[in-house]
Amino acid sequence: MINAAEAFELINNLDRREAIRRFGPAWSLVVVNEALEIVALGRFKERPTVVQVDELVSEHKGSAYFYANPGVYKTVEALEARVRECEDAFRIDWQSPKQ
């Protein structure tokens, strides 16, 4: 598990010196499980391809994910709110076709 504060730092490249922060990864993929916990976070210089997304998400079957960029979430609380919004993805019955 990755706590929201750590995910916030990684998304915003705060793990890098300020002088080189803008050269850090511009895309993050946040994977959330049914318990609304961040189980993985992938960082990419460019928008991840479908194959890259599948590789990361396949390790966490039944999880939801969303993209994030540096600066999108101004606070840890804003990121936590986005993680809670993933609950909607788990309410959908993806197996039943719409009629």
Buried (B, 14 or more C-beta within 10 A) or exposed (E): EBEBEBBBBBBBBBEBEEEEEEEBBBBBBBBBBEEBBBBBBBBBEEEBEEEBBEEBBEEBEEBBBBBBEBEBBEEBEEBBEBBEEBEEBBEEEEEEEEE
